[in-house]
Amino acid sequence: MKCPNCDTKIKSSLTAKCPNCGFKFDEAYYQEQSSELDTDDNFHTSSIDPEDYPSSGLVFSSFLFPLIGLIAIFFRSKGKPYTRKIYIIATLVGTIAWAALLFLIFNPLG
């Protein structure tokens, strides 16, 4: 629990006032804290699965070689939505970067 007045972390939630600044916790403050905890529970249930993180080497390879990214999207990310999203982003950014580079190199006007 944190004091809303000075942001000091308080170890016990049973205290009546902040040991640092003396801010008094009233009943309305405790009700507000409990309603915030209810909304925070929804956030924690939608968090990312710890097993759903992509390989950083494969993300970098997907950026450099978009074909590897396509393979990773279809074969390495089954049942892992966060991993698939990262591979898609890396592949798209890599494709756009390669297209821009090739356009600059082979531009007939330049």
C-alpha positions as CSV (number, residue, x, y, z in Angstrom):
1,M,0.0,0.0,0.0
2,K,1.2,3.5,-0.8
3,C,0.4,6.8,0.9
4,P,-1.5,9.0,-1.6
5,N,0.0,12.1,0.0
6,C,3.8,11.3,-0.1
7,D,3.9,8.0,-2.1
8,T,5.7,6.2,0.7
9,K,5.3,2.5,0.7
10,I,3.5,1.3,3.8
11,K,4.1,-2.3,5.0
12,S,0.9,-2.7,6.9
13,S,-2.5,-1.9,5.5
14,L,-4.0,-1.8,9.0
15,T,-2.4,1.5,9.9
16,A,-4.5,4.5,10.5
17,K,-2.0,7.1,9.3
18,C,1.2,7.3,7.2
19,P,4.3,7.0,9.3
20,N,6.2,9.4,7.1
21,C,3.8,12.4,6.6
22,G,1.0,11.6,9.0
23,F,-1.8,11.4,6.4
24,K,-4.9,9.9,8.0
25,F,-6.6,7.1,6.1
26,D,-10.3,7.3,6.4
27,E,-13.0,4.8,5.4
28,A,-13.5,6.3,2.0
29,Y,-9.8,5.8,1.1
30,Y,-10.0,2.1,2.0
31,Q,-13.2,1.7,-0.1
32,E,-11.4,3.4,-3.1
33,Q,-8.4,1.1,-2.7
34,S,-10.6,-2.0,-2.7
35,S,-12.4,-0.9,-5.8
36,E,-9.1,-0.3,-7.6
37,L,-8.0,-3.8,-6.6
38,D,-11.1,-5.2,-8.2
39,T,-10.3,-3.5,-11.5
40,D,-6.6,-4.5,-11.3
41,D,-7.6,-8.2,-11.0
42,N,-8.9,-8.0,-14.6
43,F,-5.6,-6.7,-15.8
44,H,-3.6,-9.6,-14.3
45,T,-5.9,-12.2,-15.8
46,S,-5.2,-10.9,-19.3
47,S,-1.4,-10.8,-18.9
48,I,0.9,-12.6,-21.3
49,D,1.8,-16.2,-20.7
50,P,5.4,-16.6,-19.6
51,E,5.9,-19.3,-22.2
52,D,4.6,-16.9,-24.9
53,Y,7.8,-15.0,-25.5
54,P,9.6,-15.1,-28.9
55,S,13.2,-15.9,-29.4
56,S,15.2,-12.7,-29.8
57,G,17.5,-14.3,-32.4
58,L,14.5,-15.3,-34.5
59,V,13.0,-11.9,-34.2
60,F,16.2,-10.3,-35.5
61,S,16.4,-12.9,-38.3
62,S,12.8,-12.2,-39.2
63,F,13.8,-8.5,-39.5
64,L,16.8,-9.2,-41.7
65,F,15.3,-12.0,-43.8
66,P,11.5,-11.8,-44.0
67,L,11.2,-15.3,-45.4
68,I,12.5,-16.6,-42.1
69,G,9.8,-14.5,-40.4
70,L,7.1,-16.1,-42.5
71,I,8.3,-19.5,-41.6
72,A,8.4,-18.5,-37.9
73,I,4.9,-17.1,-38.0
74,F,3.5,-20.4,-39.4
75,F,5.6,-23.0,-37.6
76,R,7.0,-21.5,-34.4
77,S,4.1,-19.6,-33.0
78,K,1.2,-22.1,-32.9
79,G,-1.0,-21.3,-29.9
80,K,1.2,-18.3,-28.9
81,P,-0.6,-15.1,-29.9
82,Y,2.0,-12.7,-28.5
83,T,4.9,-14.5,-30.2
84,R,3.0,-14.5,-33.5
85,K,2.4,-10.8,-33.2
86,I,6.0,-10.0,-32.6
87,Y,7.1,-12.1,-35.6
88,I,4.5,-10.5,-37.8
89,I,5.8,-7.0,-36.8
90,A,9.4,-7.9,-37.3
91,T,8.6,-9.5,-40.7
92,L,6.6,-6.5,-41.9
93,V,9.2,-4.0,-40.8
94,G,12.0,-6.0,-42.4
95,T,10.0,-6.3,-45.7
96,I,9.4,-2.5,-45.7
97,A,13.1,-1.8,-45.0
98,W,14.2,-4.2,-47.8
99,A,11.7,-2.6,-50.2
100,A,12.9,0.9,-49.3
101,L,16.6,-0.1,-49.7
102,L,15.9,-1.8,-53.1
103,F,14.0,1.2,-54.2
104,L,16.8,3.6,-53.3
105,I,19.4,1.3,-55.0
106,F,17.5,0.6,-58.2
107,N,15.6,3.9,-58.6
108,P,15.6,4.8,-62.3
109,L,15.1,8.5,-61.6
110,G,18.1,8.8,-59.3
